[in-house]
């Protein structure tokens, strides 16, 4: 989904639709496995410091797409977690 979003600028209709959903509501409809749900839930908590119900799908998809994917975003080396303070 983040790959389809592409780089900005985005159409207003797309951003409004993604911003109206949370990561949690999107996961409820699209993520079928418990392992997949766990990975996204932990990634949201670790990278965005919130619960999946608190983060809009746009606020999640834009950094994931910009990083080149979820794996790159949550990488401890050169990812969002590389500079995370404990």
C-alpha positions, 0 to 999 in steps of 0.5 A, spaced: 500 500 500 505 504 501 508 503 495 502 505 491 502 511 494 508 513 491 512 520 493 509 526 494 505 530 492 499 526 493 492 527 490 487 530 495 482 525 494 487 520 496 490 523 502 483 524 505 481 517 504 488 515 507 488 520 513 480 518 515 483 511 516 487 508 522 492 503 521 488 499 526 482 499 521 486 498 515 489 492 519 482 489 521 480 489 513 487 487 510 492 483 514 490 476 515 495 473 519 497 474 526 504 474 525 503 480 520 499 483 525 504 483 530 509 486 526 505 492 524 503 493 531 510 493 534 513 497 528 507 502 529 509 502 537 517 502 536 517 507 530 511 512 532 510 511 539 503 510 539 498 504 538 495 502 531 488 505 533 492 512 534 496 513 527 492 515 521 494 510 515 497 516 511 502 518 517 504 510 517 504 509 509 508 516 507 514 514 512 514 507 510 514 508 502 519 514 503 524 509 507 523 504 501 519 499 505 517 497 512 523 493 513 528 499 511 523 503 516 524 499 522 531 497 521 536 499 527 542 501 522 540 507 518 532 506 519 528 510 524 530 506 530 537 507 529 536 514 532 531 512 537 533 514 544 531 509 550 
